[in-house]
Amino acid sequence: MRNTIKCLMLAAALTMVWGCSSSDDDVTGGSGSSNTTFETAAAPEWEVNMQSNQEQPQWQPPVPSLYENKMIVMLRLQDELVPYSTDDDVMAVFIGGECRALSQRSGDLQTVYFVLNIYGENTSAPEEFALCYYSGGLKQEFWLRGENMFINETNFGTENDVVLDIMSGTTKYARQTVLNVTPKSSDGMTVDSDDDIVGVFVGGECRGVGRPGTDFNVFHQQNGEQAQLRYYSKSRGGIYTVRQSLTLTAGIEIVEIEI
């Protein structure tokens, strides 16, 4: 799996989106602290609204007889996007702005695949390609661009599942901050964070949801937007809201919360 993603050169989209700066922010607090408020609550159902209004693109498939080389890539759609997958889904690969692969979805309601027959020129120079996925349910294009290389007569994903962070290529939000939040006990109690949830909100709108200690994306339109951090603790039975705003920078933010 690791070698497959390395060959595709798309791994950078998984964790370091739109930038590579980092900072360490300590946001301390806990029940009774001036830096947080606490409210008893059940587990929240936070989610980012990815609905957009883009029409289905009318891409034209490549003509195989025009190309001498081909590679095959089979991608499994990431779990977060599966509930929104419809028969209008389509995935394509572009080289130099020219469509070199076009695929409709296959699989079932739980697992969605796209088989991409990518056609290339007979050249010794590497050809960079961009991948685009259109979600019929979300009515949005997701683009993954970068150092994705065409490798002739190579198959990826036919033996092991290849899953890419396609949501990181959203066209609804122009920027993304990679966030990692870790809880810290303020009263000597063990912090059991296995079932905890982190939510990030801008103007009351959910822009990111993740698990403690794990990188996740926070979506925003421009650098400098002020976000509110909320932390649901199952062991404490409620939600901590951090009073101090978090500035979204399109880099990497590491945050420690004392609960």
DONUTOR-847142 format. One record per residue: residue number from 1; x, y, z of N, C-alpha, C in turn. Coordinates in pm, whole numbers, plus 50000, padded with zeros to 5 digits. Layout:
REM residues N
R   num   n.east   n.north    n.up   ca.east   ca.north   ca.up   c.east   c.north    c.up
R   NUM        X         Y       Z         X          Y       Z        X         Y       Z
...
***
This chain:
REM residues 259
R   num   n.east   n.north    n.up   ca.east   ca.north   ca.up   c.east   c.north    c.up
R     1    50082     49879   50000     50000      50000   50000    50086     50126   50000
R     2    50190     50126   50087     50278      50242   50094    50346     50266   49961
R     3    50396     50159   49898     50464      50176   49770    50369     50223   49662
R     4    50245     50177   49669     50147      50218   49569    50123     50367   49575
R     5    50100     50418   49693     50072      50560   49707    50195     50643   49673
R     6    50313     50589   49707     50435      50662   49673    50449     50674   49523
R     7    50421     50567   49450     50431      50571   49304    50332     50669   49246
R     8    50215     50678   49303     50116      50773   49254    50152     50917   49290
R     9    50240     50932   49390     50284      51064   49435    50167     51150   49480
R    10    50066     51085   49543     49952      51161   49595    49949     51162   49747
R    11    50050     51105   49809     50045      51094   49954    50048     51229   50022
R    12    50110     51329   49957     50118      51461   50020    49981     51519   50044
R    13    49882     51477   49967     49747      51531   49984    49681     51477   50109
R    14    49738     51372   50168     49672      51310   50281    49685     51390   50410
R    15    49801     51457   50429     49822      51521   50558    49868     51665   50550
R    16    49931     51707   50443     49990      51840   50439    49931     51916   50322
R    17    49810     51964   50339     49735      52024   50231    49752     52176   50233
R    18    49785     52233   50114     49790      52376   50091    49907     52446   50161
R    19    49984     52377   50241     50096      52447   50306    50177     52351   50389
R    20    50292     52398   50439     50377      52308   50516    50431     52377   50640
R    21    50372     52489   50681     50414      52552   50805    50348     52484   50922
R    22    50402     52503   51042     50343      52442   51160    50363     52534   51279
R    23    50276     52514   51379     50289      52590   51503    50232     52508   51616
R    24    50276     52533   51738     50228      52462   51856    50150     52560   51942
R    25    50020     52536   51955     49934      52622   52036    49887     52542   52156
R    26    49903     52594   52277     49851      52531   52397    49727     52606   52439
R    27    49611     52538   52433     49486      52597   52476    49445     52523   52601
R    28    49464     52583   52716     49440      52513   52842    49306     52553   52900
R    29    49256     52468   52988     49127      52501   53048    49078     52387   53131
R    30    48953     52347   53111     48893      52242   53191    48774     52299   53265
R    31    48696     52214   53326     48577      52259   53400    48617     52357   53509
R    32    48557     52475   53507     48590      52576   53606    48700     52668   53562
R    33    48760     52645   53446     48868      52730   53397    48811     52847   53320
R    34    48886     52957   53318     48842      53075   53243    48861     53057   53094
R    35    48934     52953   53053     48963      52934   52911    48863     52842   52840
R    36    48779     52773   52915     48680      52685   52854    48548     52695   52928
R    37    48444     52658   52857     48314      52637   52920    48278     52491   52902
R    38    48195     52439   52991     48156      52299   52984    48005     52287   52990
R    39    47953     52199   52906     47809      52175   52903    47784     52025   52893
R    40    47703     51974   52983     47666      51833   52977    47589     51805   52849
R    41    47631     51702   52776     47567      51674   52648    47597     51532   52603
R    42    47508     51479   52518     47533      51350   52454    47630     51370   52340
R    43    47676     51260   52285     47772      51267   52174    47711     51345   52058
R    44    47779     51449   52010     47725      51531   51902    47738     51463   51766
R    45    47660     51509   51672     47668      51458   51534    47718     51570   51443
R    46    47840     51617   51471     47899      51725   51392    47940     51672   51256
R    47    47922     51753   51153     47973      51719   51020    47986     51846   50938
R    48    48081     51845   50845     48104      51957   50756    48005     51948   50639
R    49    47938     52058   50611     47845      52062   50497    47924     52080   50368
R    50    47935     51974   50291     48010      51977   50166    47919     51996   50044
R    51    47793     52023   50066     47701      52042   49954    47740     52165   49872
R    52    47741     52150   49741     47771      52261   49652    47666     52262   49540
R    53    47692     52336   49433     47592      52349   49327    47654     52336   49187
R    54    47764     52261   49178     47828      52246   49048    47755     52142   48963
R    55    47740     52172   48836     47677      52078   48744    47775     51965   48711
R    56    47721     51850   48673     47807      51738   48635    47890     51777   48513
R    57    48021     51762   48520     48106      51799   48405    48083     51705   48287
R    58    48091     51760   48169     48070      51682   48047    48205     51647   47984
R    59    48286     51573   48057     48416      51532   48006    48400     51427   47897
R    60    48486     51434   47798     48486      51337   47690    48598     51235   47712
R    61    48567     51107   47698     48669      51005   47722    48778     51010   47615
R    62    48898     50965   47649     49006      50963   47550    48981     50856   47443
R    63    49044     50874   47330     49038      50774   47222    49161     50685   47235
R    64    49145     50560   47275     49262      50474   47303    49359     50462   47187
R    65    49309     50462   47063     49397      50442   46948    49496     50556   46927
R    66    49475     50668   46995     49565      50782   46981    49688     50771   47071
R    67    49690     50672   47160     49798      50663   47258    49861     50524   47253
R    68    49990     50521   47282     50064      50396   47278    50082     50333   47416
R    69    50068     50414   47521     50094      50365   47655    49968     50372   47741
R    70    49968     50289   47847     49853      50287   47937    49894     50236   48074
R    71    49833     50294   48178     49844      50241   48313    49704     50228   48369
R    72    49687     50138   48464     49555      50114   48524    49561     50146   48673
R    73    49467     50228   48718     49456      50264   48859    49314     50234   48906
R    74    49302     50156   49012     49172      50125   49071    49167     50189   49209
R    75    49077     50285   49225     49065      50359   49350    48936     50323   49423
R    76    48947     50306   49554     48827      50290   49636    48793     50425   49696
R    77    48669     50466   49682     48626      50596   49732    48633     50599   49885
R    78    48689     50707   49940     48703      50715   50084    48566     50711   50152
R    79    48563     50655   50273     48437      50628   50342    48350     50752   50360
R    80    48413     50868   50385     48336      50989   50412    48251     51033   50293
R    81    48292     50994   50172     48220      51037   50052    48120     50932   50001
R    82    48130     50810   50050     48043      50704   50002    47894     50733   50022
R    83    47851     50788   50135     47707      50814   50152    47649     50911   50049
R    84    47733     50990   49984     47686      51090   49888    47705     51044   49743
R    85    47756     50923   49726     47782      50872   49591    47651     50837   49522
R    86    47638     50878   49395     47519      50846   49314    47564     50799   49176
R    87    47466     50766   49094     47497      50724   48957    47555     50837   48873
R    88    47546     50961   48922     47605      51074   48851    47752     51093   48881
R    89    47807     51011   48971     47950      51020   49002    48033     50994   48876
R    90    48145     51065   48869     48239      51040   48759    48378     51079   48807
R    91    48479     51007   48760     48618      51036   48795    48700     51041   48668
R    92    48793     51136   48662     48873      51154   48541    49017     51187   48576
R    93    49106     51162   48481     49247      51198   48493    49284     51287   48375
R    94    49359     51393   48404     49398      51489   48301    49549     51502   48296
R    95    49602     51509   48174     49744      51538   48151    49750     51656   48057
R    96    49811     51766   48102     49817      51886   48020    49680     51939   47983
R    97    49583     51921   48072     49448      51969   48045    49366     51879   47956
R    98    49423     51767   47912     49356      51674   47822    49310     51552   47899
R    99    49183     51514   47882     49129      51398   47953    49196     51271   47903
R   100    49258     51196   47995     49327      51073   47960    49263     50948   48022
R   101    49161     50969   48107     49089      50856   48166    48955     50906   48215
R   102    48853     50822   48202     48719      50859   48247    48652     50733   48299
R   103    48592     50743   48419     48536      50624   48482    48407     50656   48556
R   104    48310     50566   48545     48190      50569   48626    48213     50480   48747
R   105    48130     50497   48847     48148      50418   48970    48105     50274   48949
R   106    48161     50186   49033     48121      50046   49038    48123     50004   49184
R   107    48074     49885   49214     48069      49838   49351    47928     49839   49404
R   108    47914     49848   49538     47783      49848   49601    47764     49974   49684
R   109    47660     49976   49767     47629      50095   49846    47730     50119   49957
R   110    47803     50016   49998     47900      50030   50105    48041     50055   50054
R   111    48073     50006   49935     48207      50018   49881    48198     50062   49735
R   112    48262     50175   49703     48255      50231   49569    48395     50233   49509
R   113    48408     50185   49386     48536      50182   49316    48528     50259   49185
R   114    48645     50306   49142     48660      50365   49010    48783     50301   48944
R   115    48763     50248   48825     48873      50187   48750    48913     50285   48641
R   116    49037     50332   48646     49086      50433   48554    49189     50373   48459
R   117    49156     50368   48332     49252      50332   48229    49314     50461   48177
R   118    49435     50490   48223     49499      50618   48193    49592     50600   48073
R   119    49569     50678   47969     49647      50667   47845    49756     50774   47843
R   120    49874     50734   47794     49987      50825   47792    50058     50826   47659
R   121    50141     50928   47643     50220      50942   47520    50341     50849   47524
R   122    50394     50820   47409     50517      50741   47398    50635     50836   47410
R   123    50668     50871   47534     50775      50967   47559    50853     50926   47682
R   124    50981     50960   47684     51065      50926   47799    51047     51026   47912
R   125    50992     51142   47881     50971      51244   47985    50851     51206   48071
R   126    50859     51223   48204     50746      51191   48290    50629     51285   48264
R   127    50509     51229   48268     50388      51308   48247    50313     51323   48378
R   128    50299     51447   48426     50223      51472   48547    50074     51472   48514
R   129    49995     51417   48606     49852      51418   48581    49777     51468   48703
R   130    49655     51516   48679     49565      51561   48785    49444     51470   48786
R   131    49394     51442   48905     49276      51357   48920    49159     51441   48969
R   132    49042     51420   48909     48922      51492   48951    48808     51395   48974
R   133    48740     51412   49087     48622      51332   49119    48502     51425   49133
R   134    48396     51392   49062     48271      51467   49076    48172     51382   49157
R   135    48125     51438   49269     48028      51371   49354    47888     51412   49312
R   136    47809     51313   49268     47673      51342   49226    47585     51389   49341
R   137    47608     51333   49460     47527      51372   49575    47562     51509   49631
R   138    47691     51542   49629     47736      51671   49682    47740     51779   49574
R   139    47727     51740   49449     47733      51833   49335    47859     51920   49344
R   140    47970     51851   49356     48097      51922   49373    48211     51844   49308
R   141    48306     51920   49250     48429      51861   49198    48537     51865   49306
R   142    48612     51756   49314     48726      51746   49404    48850     51719   49318
R   143    48952     51805   49331     49072      51794   49248    49194     51760   49334
R   144    49271     51664   49288     49402      51633   49346    49506     51661   49240
R   145    49584     51765   49265     49689      51803   49170    49825     51792   49239
R   146    49928     51779   49159     50061      51770   49219    50150     51685   49134
R   147    50246     51621   49196     50345      51542   49125    50296     51398   49105
R   148    50181     51385   49038     50126      51254   49010    50180     51209   48875
R   149    50251     51099   48872     50324      51061   48752    50259     50943   48680
R   150    50254     50954   48547     50211      50844   48464    50324     50742   48455
R   151    50292     50616   48486     50391      50508   48480    50335     50401   48387
R   152    50396     50386   48272     50344      50296   48170    50343     50150   48215
R   153    50238     50077   48173     50222      49934   48197    50229     49901   48346
R   154    50169     49987   48428     50168      49965   48572    50024     49960   48620
R   155    49996     49868   48713     49863      49856   48773    49870     49891   48921
R   156    49780     49977   48967     49771      50012   49109    49629     49985   49157
R   157    49619     49927   49276     49489      49908   49338    49417     49782   49297
R   158    49475     49700   49212     49409      49577   49168    49428     49463   49268
R   159    49533     49472   49350     49558      49369   49451    49526     49418   49591
R   160    49553     49544   49620     49523      49604   49750    49449     49735   49728
R   161    49355     49765   49817     49277      49887   49804    49366     50010   49813
R   162    49343     50103   49722     49408      50234   49726    49299     50336   49756
R   163    49313     50407   49868     49215      50506   49910    49286     50638   49928
R   164    49243     50741   49857     49304      50873   49867    49212     50969   49940
R   165    49272     51070   50001     49194      51172   50073    49138     51271   49970
R   166    49036     51229   49899     48979      51312   49794    48915     51437   49850
R   167    48861     51430   49971     48798      51548   50031    48896     51664   50046
R   168    49024     51634   50054     49123      51741   50065    49130     51825   49939
R   169    49074     51774   49829     49073      51849   49704    48943     51923   49679
R   170    48868     51953   49785     48741      52022   49771    48755     52155   49696
R   171    48658     52185   49612     48655      52315   49543    48559     52411   49611
R   172    48489     52364   49715     48398      52453   49788    48476     52545   49880
R   173    48583     52494   49938     48666      52572   50030    48805     52590   49970
R   174    48853     52713   49972     48980      52745   49907    49101     52705   49991
R   175    49086     52693   50122     49199      52665   50210    49164     52553   50306
R   176    49270     52489   50358     49254      52386   50460    49368     52395   50560
R   177    49334     52381   50685     49433      52372   50792    49431     52230   50846
R   178    49548     52171   50862     49558      52038   50921    49570     52056   51072
R   179    49478     51995   51146     49471      52014   51291    49490     51882   51363
R   180    49562     51888   51475     49579      51772   51562    49557     51817   51705
R   181    49455     51763   51771     49417      51806   51905    49439     51691   52004
R   182    49507     51721   52115     49534      51621   52217    49478     51668   52351
R   183    49400     51585   52420     49347      51623   52552    49450     51598   52663
R   184    49445     51684   52766     49534      51673   52881    49450     51686   53007
R   185    49470     51594   53102     49389      51595   53223    49426     51711   53314
R   186    49325     51778   53370     49348      51889   53462    49323     51850   53608
R   187    49271     51729   53631     49235      51690   53768    49293     51554   53807
R   188    49389     51507   53732     49453      51381   53766    49381     51259   53713
R   189    49264     51278   53655     49190      51166   53598    49253     51123   53465
R   190    49243     50996   53435     49292      50946   53307    49200     50994   53195
R   191    49258     51045   53091     49179      51092   52978    49161     50976   52880
R   192    49042     50919   52877     49011      50813   52784    48946     50878   52662
R   193    49024     50894   52556     48979      50973   52442    48938     50889   52321
R   194    48925     50758   52339     48895      50672   52225    48764     50710   52157
R   195    48665     50752   52235     48534      50786   52179    48508     50937   52178
R   196    48613     51016   52201     48596      51162   52202    48592     51217   52059
R   197    48536     51337   52047     48520      51400   51916    48567     51544   51924
R   198    48636     51590   51822     48678      51729   51811    48601     51795   51698
R   199    48549     51915   51725     48480      51990   51621    48535     52131   51612
R   200    48544     52184   51491     48593      52320   51467    48484     52396   51393
R   201    48455     52518   51442     48343      52595   51389    48388     52736   51351
R   202    48338     52784   51239     48361      52922   51195    48226     52988   51179
R   203    48201     53091   51259     48071      53157   51255    47956     53064   51285
R   204    47979     52965   51371     47876      52869   51407    47861     52755   51308
R   205    47937     52757   51197     47929      52652   51096    48043     52553   51114
R   206    48010     52425   51117     48111      52322   51135    48203     52317   51014
R   207    48333     52327   51039     48431      52326   50930    48531     52211   50941
R   208    48522     52133   51046     48614      52021   51060    48574     51932   51175
R   209    48587     51801   51157     48554      51703   51261    48663     51595   51260
R   210    48713     51563   51379     48817      51462   51387    48822     51395   51521
R   211    48920     51307   51535     48943      51235   51660    49068     51288   51728
R   212    49074     51284   51860     49194      51332   51931    49319     51256   51889
R   213    49429     51330   51875     49556      51270   51842    49570     51229   51697
R   214    49474     51265   51613     49477      51228   51471    49465     51352   51385
R   215    49546     51362   51280     49536      51475   51188    49401     51474   51116
R   216    49339     51591   51106     49219      51604   51025    49215     51743   50964
R   217    49136     51758   50857     49131      51883   50783    49023     51975   50837
R   218    49058     52104   50845     48962      52209   50877    48952     52299   50754
R   219    48832     52314   50701     48812      52385   50575    48776     52531   50600
R   220    48835     52620   50517     48803      52762   50530    48831     52830   50397
R   221    48788     52955   50384     48798      53026   50257    48925     53109   50245
R   222    48977     53159   50357     49096      53242   50352    49175     53228   50481
R   223    49303     53257   50473     49386      53253   50593    49344     53362   50690
R   224    49357     53331   50817     49324      53430   50919    49184     53418   50974
R   225    49102     53329   50919     48968      53311   50974    48978     53261   51118
R   226    48887     53311   51202     48887      53274   51344    48789     53159   51368
R   227    48838     53056   51432     48758      52936   51454    48740     52908   51603
R   228    48630     52842   51635     48602      52800   51772    48621     52649   51782
R   229    48692     52607   51885     48723      52466   51905    48632     52407   52012
R   230    48569     52296   51980     48483      52225   52075    48534     52082   52089
R   231    48525     52032   52212     48577      51899   52240    48473     51820   52320
R   232    48425     51711   52261     48331      51624   52333    48409     51514   52405
R   233    48390     51506   52536     48454      51404   52617    48348     51305   52665
R   234    48361     51180   52623     48264      51079   52666    48276     51051   52815
R   235    48401     51046   52866     48420      51015   53008    48368     51126   53098
R   236    48372     51252   53050     48320      51364   53129    48172     51392   53098
R   237    48122     51332   52991     47980      51344   52960    47936     51480   52910
R   238    48023     51546   52833     47982      51676   52783    48082     51736   52686
R   239    48056     51862   52652     48134      51933   52551    48209     52050   52614
R   240    48339     52056   52591     48420      52170   52630    48429     52265   52510
R   241    48404     52392   52534     48420      52494   52431    48533     52587   52470
R   242    48633     52598   52387     48751      52681   52416    48717     52826   52387
R   243    48738     52913   52484     48707      53055   52467    48801     53123   52368
R   244    48928     53083   52371     49028      53145   52285    49009     53099   52142
R   245    49002     53193   52049     48984      53159   51908    49110     53094   51851
R   246    49089     53010   51752     49198      52947   51680    49208     53011   51543
R   247    49326     53062   51508     49347      53125   51378    49386     53019   51275
R   248    49308     53013   51168     49332      52914   51062    49434     52969   50964
R   249    49540     52893   50939     49655      52944   50864    49686     52867   50737
R   250    49609     52761   50707     49637      52674   50593    49770     52602   50611
R   251    49812     52584   50736     49932      52507   50765    49896     52390   50854
R   252    49980     52361   50951     49956      52253   51046    49948     52313   51186
R   253    49842     52284   51258     49825      52335   51394    49817     52217   51491
R   254    49901     52222   51595     49899      52120   51701    49847     52185   51828
R   255    49736     52135   51877     49667      52199   51990    49653     52100   52104
R   256    49683     52147   52225     49665      52066   52345    49557     52130   52432
R   257    49456     52054   52467     49345      52105   52550    49349     52038   52686
R   258    49344     52116   52790     49339      52064   52926    49192     52054   52967
R   259    49146     51932   52997     49006      51912   53034    48994     51849   53173
***
